[in-house]
Structures are given as structure tokens and as C-alpha cells.
Amino acid sequence: SQTSDGRQPEGRGKVFTLIAPKGTPKLGIRPNVEPPRSTVQVLAVRFRTWARSEGVEMGDHLLAVNAVRTSVLKKQEYRRLMAKVRPLHLTFQRGSLRDKQEMSARKIQKMWRDRQAQLQARLILDAKRAQAAQEATQSQTADAAKAAEEAAAKERAAAAAKAAEEAAARERATAAAKAVEDAVAQERASFC
């Protein structure tokens, strides 16, 4: 893993060029921004990739791709070069310790913001679920109360209907008894 001029890419602030040979599938570099930018920093380097094996580190600055400076490189051309063109010449400047610390701090801050957003989304979802459950319970309670009231009303109506039937039966029985008494009284009157 030597630079184009034969030096090892280990000194802080040194400029070095690496060549991704033909057949290299993915480089394994995630930049903090895409060109055209004067500063494109390596945000992360994936494990078991070409970039990792060549010694690219988080915080390194990508200066040029195939001898075109990142400050003038168009976004579409950058994406095409990084994805498909091999061999690919990448010129980096080793990031300082401060660059690495800043990148680490940014990653930690981003992870923290992402975690907070996940927790907030989960809390909102839990609150919505609790509200839906409460509404369902209230609806079920209201439905149960309505059903109980309807059942009581039916029972009252049935009791009233039964009472009316019993009253009508008593009236018929009373009328029949009176008719029998009248008939008996007439028969007695006809014998004397």
C-alpha cells in the first residue's frame, strides 16, 4: 500500500494517492459531503473493503479523483467515477488528529440525534396506541352501557306487557265471573 511516489501514507497532513485497481467492487469510503466542495472528508471507512486495506482513515481529506480536484468535480461525475471507473486514482491528505476527533464527535452527535429521534418516534407511537386503546375501552364501555340500557328497557317493556296481559286476563276473569253471577241470578229469578 504505497502512494504514487512510493511513500507510505502514514504521516499526518501528508498528501498521498492510491489507485483502486480494475476489479475493485466498492471502495468503502463514505464522505461527509459530495463534490463540488473544496473539502470532502472521509466520514467512515467500511470494514473489509479496498479503502480499509489501503489505509484510508476517517478524517482524511479527498482532494482529487482521477486528477480532478473535488472543488471542480461535478456530483454526477464523482458518483460515476466512484462507482464504476477502475483503475481509479484517489488523492488524499491525511487528516489531523483534530480532524479525526471532530469526525468522531460528529458521528457521536449524529448517533445521539438519531437515537433521540427514534425514542421520540417510539414515544409518539406508544402515546397514539395508548390513546387508541383508551378510546376503544371507552367505546366498549359506552357500547356495554348502551347494550345494558337497551336490555333493561326490553325487560321493562316485557314486564309492562306481562302486567297488561295479566290485567286484561283479570278483567276477562272478572267479566266472566260477573256474567256467571248474572246468569245464576237470572236463573234463580226465573224459578220463583
TIDREN-941896 format. One record per residue (C-alpha): residue number from 1; residue in three letters; x, y negated, z negated. Coordinates in Angstrom, 1 decimal, padded with zeros to 4 digits. Example, Ala and Ser with C-alpha at 12.3 -4.5 7.8 and 13.67 -1.06 7.14 Angstrom:
<sites>
{1; ala; {012.3; 004.5; -007.8}};
{2; ser; {013.7; 001.1; -007.1}};
</sites>
This chain:
<sites>
{1; ser; {000.0; 000.0; 000.0}};
{2; gln; {002.3; -002.7; 001.2}};
{3; thr; {001.5; -006.1; 002.6}};
{4; ser; {002.1; -007.0; 006.2}};
{5; asp; {005.5; -008.5; 005.2}};
{6; gly; {006.5; -005.4; 003.2}};
{7; arg; {005.9; -006.8; -000.3}};
{8; gln; {003.7; -005.1; -003.0}};
{9; pro; {000.5; -007.1; -003.7}};
{10; glu; {001.1; -007.4; -007.4}};
{11; gly; {002.3; -010.9; -008.1}};
{12; arg; {-000.3; -013.5; -009.4}};
{13; gly; {-001.0; -016.1; -006.8}};
{14; lys; {000.8; -014.3; -004.0}};
{15; val; {-000.7; -014.0; -000.5}};
{16; phe; {-000.9; -010.6; 001.0}};
{17; thr; {-002.5; -009.0; 004.0}};
{18; leu; {-004.0; -005.5; 004.0}};
{19; ile; {-005.0; -003.5; 007.1}};
{20; ala; {-008.1; -001.3; 006.9}};
{21; pro; {-007.3; 001.4; 009.4}};
{22; lys; {-009.6; 002.9; 012.0}};
{23; gly; {-012.0; 005.4; 010.4}};
{24; thr; {-012.3; 003.4; 007.1}};
{25; pro; {-016.1; 003.6; 006.5}};
{26; lys; {-016.8; 000.9; 003.8}};
{27; leu; {-014.3; -001.4; 002.4}};
{28; gly; {-015.7; -001.5; -001.1}};
{29; ile; {-015.5; -005.3; -001.7}};
{30; arg; {-018.3; -007.4; -003.0}};
{31; pro; {-017.7; -011.1; -002.6}};
{32; asn; {-019.3; -013.8; -004.7}};
{33; val; {-020.3; -015.7; -001.6}};
{34; glu; {-020.1; -015.1; 002.2}};
{35; pro; {-018.3; -017.4; 004.6}};
{36; pro; {-018.2; -020.0; 005.8}};
{37; arg; {-016.7; -021.0; 002.5}};
{38; ser; {-013.2; -022.2; 001.6}};
{39; thr; {-013.2; -019.9; -001.4}};
{40; val; {-014.5; -016.3; -001.2}};
{41; gln; {-013.7; -014.5; -004.4}};
{42; val; {-013.9; -010.7; -004.9}};
{43; leu; {-016.7; -010.3; -007.4}};
{44; ala; {-016.3; -006.5; -007.6}};
{45; val; {-014.3; -003.6; -006.1}};
{46; arg; {-016.1; -000.3; -005.9}};
{47; phe; {-014.5; 002.9; -007.2}};
{48; arg; {-013.1; 005.4; -004.8}};
{49; thr; {-013.0; 003.0; -001.8}};
{50; trp; {-010.4; 001.7; 000.5}};
{51; ala; {-010.1; -001.7; -001.3}};
{52; arg; {-009.6; 000.0; -004.7}};
{53; ser; {-006.9; 002.3; -003.3}};
{54; glu; {-005.1; -000.6; -001.7}};
{55; gly; {-005.1; -002.6; -005.0}};
{56; val; {-007.6; -005.3; -004.3}};
{57; glu; {-008.8; -006.6; -007.7}};
{58; met; {-011.7; -008.6; -009.0}};
{59; gly; {-010.9; -012.3; -008.8}};
{60; asp; {-008.7; -012.0; -005.7}};
{61; his; {-009.4; -014.7; -003.1}};
{62; leu; {-010.2; -013.6; 000.5}};
{63; leu; {-008.5; -016.2; 002.7}};
{64; ala; {-008.9; -014.8; 006.2}};
{65; val; {-010.4; -011.9; 008.2}};
{66; asn; {-008.5; -010.9; 011.4}};
{67; ala; {-006.5; -014.2; 011.1}};
{68; val; {-009.7; -016.3; 011.0}};
{69; arg; {-009.9; -018.4; 007.8}};
{70; thr; {-013.0; -017.9; 005.7}};
{71; ser; {-013.7; -021.6; 005.8}};
{72; val; {-014.5; -021.4; 009.5}};
{73; leu; {-015.7; -017.9; 009.9}};
{74; lys; {-019.5; -017.6; 010.7}};
{75; lys; {-021.6; -015.5; 008.4}};
{76; gln; {-022.8; -013.1; 011.2}};
{77; glu; {-019.3; -012.6; 012.5}};
{78; tyr; {-018.0; -012.0; 008.9}};
{79; arg; {-020.7; -009.3; 008.4}};
{80; arg; {-019.9; -007.7; 011.7}};
{81; leu; {-016.2; -007.6; 011.1}};
{82; met; {-016.5; -006.3; 007.6}};
{83; ala; {-019.0; -003.5; 008.6}};
{84; lys; {-017.7; -002.3; 012.0}};
{85; val; {-014.3; -003.6; 013.1}};
{86; arg; {-011.3; -001.3; 012.4}};
{87; pro; {-008.5; -001.9; 012.2}};
{88; leu; {-009.3; -005.0; 010.1}};
{89; his; {-006.7; -007.4; 008.8}};
{90; leu; {-007.7; -009.0; 005.5}};
{91; thr; {-005.6; -011.7; 003.9}};
{92; phe; {-005.9; -012.2; 000.2}};
{93; gln; {-004.4; -014.4; -002.5}};
{94; arg; {-004.0; -012.6; -005.8}};
{95; gly; {-006.4; -014.2; -008.4}};
{96; ser; {-005.0; -015.7; -011.6}};
{97; leu; {-005.8; -014.3; -015.0}};
{98; arg; {-008.2; -017.2; -015.4}};
{99; asp; {-010.0; -016.2; -012.1}};
{100; lys; {-010.5; -012.7; -013.5}};
{101; gln; {-011.7; -014.0; -016.8}};
{102; glu; {-014.2; -016.3; -015.1}};
{103; met; {-015.4; -013.5; -012.8}};
{104; ser; {-015.8; -011.2; -015.8}};
{105; ala; {-017.7; -013.9; -017.7}};
{106; arg; {-019.9; -014.5; -014.7}};
{107; lys; {-020.6; -010.7; -014.4}};
{108; ile; {-021.4; -010.5; -018.1}};
{109; gln; {-023.7; -013.6; -017.9}};
{110; lys; {-025.4; -012.1; -014.8}};
{111; met; {-025.9; -008.8; -016.5}};
{112; trp; {-027.3; -010.6; -019.6}};
{113; arg; {-029.7; -012.7; -017.5}};
{114; asp; {-030.8; -009.6; -015.6}};
{115; arg; {-031.4; -007.8; -018.9}};
{116; gln; {-033.3; -010.7; -020.3}};
{117; ala; {-035.5; -010.8; -017.1}};
{118; gln; {-036.1; -007.0; -017.4}};
{119; leu; {-037.1; -007.4; -021.1}};
{120; gln; {-039.3; -010.3; -020.3}};
{121; ala; {-041.0; -008.4; -017.5}};
{122; arg; {-041.5; -005.4; -019.8}};
{123; leu; {-043.0; -007.7; -022.5}};
{124; ile; {-045.4; -009.2; -020.0}};
{125; leu; {-046.3; -005.8; -018.7}};
{126; asp; {-046.8; -004.5; -022.2}};
{127; ala; {-049.0; -007.5; -023.1}};
{128; lys; {-051.1; -007.0; -020.0}};
{129; arg; {-051.5; -003.3; -020.8}};
{130; ala; {-052.5; -004.2; -024.4}};
{131; gln; {-055.0; -006.8; -023.2}};
{132; ala; {-056.5; -004.3; -020.7}};
{133; ala; {-056.7; -001.7; -023.4}};
{134; gln; {-058.4; -004.2; -025.8}};
{135; glu; {-060.8; -005.2; -023.0}};
{136; ala; {-061.6; -001.6; -022.3}};
{137; thr; {-062.1; -000.9; -026.0}};
{138; gln; {-064.4; -004.0; -026.3}};
{139; ser; {-066.2; -002.9; -023.2}};
{140; gln; {-066.6; 000.6; -024.6}};
{141; thr; {-067.8; -000.8; -027.9}};
{142; ala; {-070.2; -003.1; -026.1}};
{143; asp; {-071.4; -000.2; -023.9}};
{144; ala; {-071.8; 002.1; -027.0}};
{145; ala; {-073.7; -000.7; -028.9}};
{146; lys; {-075.9; -001.2; -025.8}};
{147; ala; {-076.5; 002.6; -025.5}};
{148; ala; {-077.3; 002.8; -029.2}};
{149; glu; {-079.7; -000.1; -028.9}};
{150; glu; {-081.4; 001.5; -025.9}};
{151; ala; {-081.7; 004.8; -027.7}};
{152; ala; {-083.2; 003.1; -030.8}};
{153; ala; {-085.6; 001.2; -028.5}};
{154; lys; {-086.6; 004.5; -026.9}};
{155; glu; {-087.1; 006.1; -030.3}};
{156; arg; {-089.2; 003.1; -031.4}};
{157; ala; {-091.3; 003.4; -028.2}};
{158; ala; {-091.7; 007.1; -028.7}};
{159; ala; {-092.7; 006.6; -032.3}};
{160; ala; {-095.2; 003.9; -031.3}};
{161; ala; {-096.6; 006.1; -028.5}};
{162; lys; {-096.9; 009.0; -031.0}};
{163; ala; {-098.6; 006.7; -033.6}};
{164; ala; {-101.0; 005.5; -030.9}};
{165; glu; {-101.8; 009.1; -029.9}};
{166; glu; {-102.4; 010.1; -033.5}};
{167; ala; {-104.6; 007.0; -034.0}};
{168; ala; {-106.6; 007.9; -030.8}};
{169; ala; {-106.8; 011.5; -032.0}};
{170; arg; {-108.1; 010.3; -035.4}};
{171; glu; {-110.7; 008.1; -033.6}};
{172; arg; {-111.8; 011.0; -031.5}};
{173; ala; {-112.0; 013.3; -034.5}};
{174; thr; {-113.9; 010.6; -036.4}};
{175; ala; {-116.2; 010.1; -033.5}};
{176; ala; {-116.7; 013.8; -033.1}};
{177; ala; {-117.4; 014.2; -036.8}};
{178; lys; {-119.9; 011.4; -036.7}};
{179; ala; {-121.5; 012.9; -033.6}};
{180; val; {-121.8; 016.2; -035.5}};
{181; glu; {-123.2; 014.5; -038.6}};
{182; asp; {-125.7; 012.6; -036.4}};
{183; ala; {-126.7; 015.9; -034.6}};
{184; val; {-127.1; 017.6; -038.0}};
{185; ala; {-129.1; 014.6; -039.3}};
{186; gln; {-131.4; 014.7; -036.2}};
{187; glu; {-131.9; 018.4; -036.6}};
{188; arg; {-132.9; 018.0; -040.2}};
{189; ala; {-135.2; 015.2; -039.3}};
{190; ser; {-136.9; 017.4; -036.7}};
{191; phe; {-137.7; 020.1; -039.3}};
{192; cys; {-139.6; 018.0; -041.7}};
</sites>
